[in-house]
């Protein structure tokens, strides 16, 4: 009876191996040795018919325990990762007369796992990049806001200086007119008007001094206007930088979308497995 079962397995297992869309190798043992082996080129197990079952082998464990055993063999052993499953063969009396072993390549699952890890690493880096850009954008926005405030303050001061300059120019004009009138009156008064002439000269000097001060203030005003123009240029460049960062953020967001799509693809592949 047991021989008939084994012969049937020898007939069926190779067909099942070829029908299953997986990379699998199949073997059959009695209680001591391998009696059939159907290899797969992607699973480099070095087995030969007649090889004895070694102590610690999953086949021997399945035979002794009468239970299905399953183990994952790491890449370091055979060069690839694969899963080994052993099914004990039990007759009607409950006695074990052998085992069937199936070795299934986990290469695809390994590729999926590695790809997933790489993708998640990329997501983490992308998230970090987005966070850096967000922080930079906040700093840039704060800097632009400060520049705008500085420009506003400068314009207010400029207007104040304008009003002072107008007052000084008016005073200079009035002082010059008074000095001219004083000089005329001093000339009319003759010797009696000499003291008045001194006052007229001082007023003329004051008028000239006020006029010079007005010119100096005008120069300062020009410098301030140039500074404002420079600030406005800085604002423009900062705005361009902000736009550039916004574009970079959009690109990173697009990359995140592509990565998410890749993850979905991997999930679908995993479902097929």
ZINORKA-V519355 format. One line per field, one symbol per residue. ss: DSSP state (H for helix, E for strand, L for the rest). A space follows every 50 residues. Layout:
BEGIN
ss=???
END
This chain:
BEGIN
ss=LHHHHHHHHHHHHHHHHHHLLLLEEEEEELLLEEEEEELELLELLLLLLL LELLLLLHHHHHHHHLLLEEEEELHHHHLLLEEEEEEEEELLLLLEEEEE EEEEELHHHHHHHHHHHHHHHHHHHHHHHHHHHHHHHHHHHHHHHHHHHH HHHHHHHHHHHHHHHHHHHHHHHHHHHHHHHHHHHHHHHHHHHHHHHHHH HHHHHHHHHHHHHHHHHHHHHHHHHHHHHHHHHHHHHHHHHHHHHHHHHH HHHHHHHHHHHHHHHHHHHHHHL
END
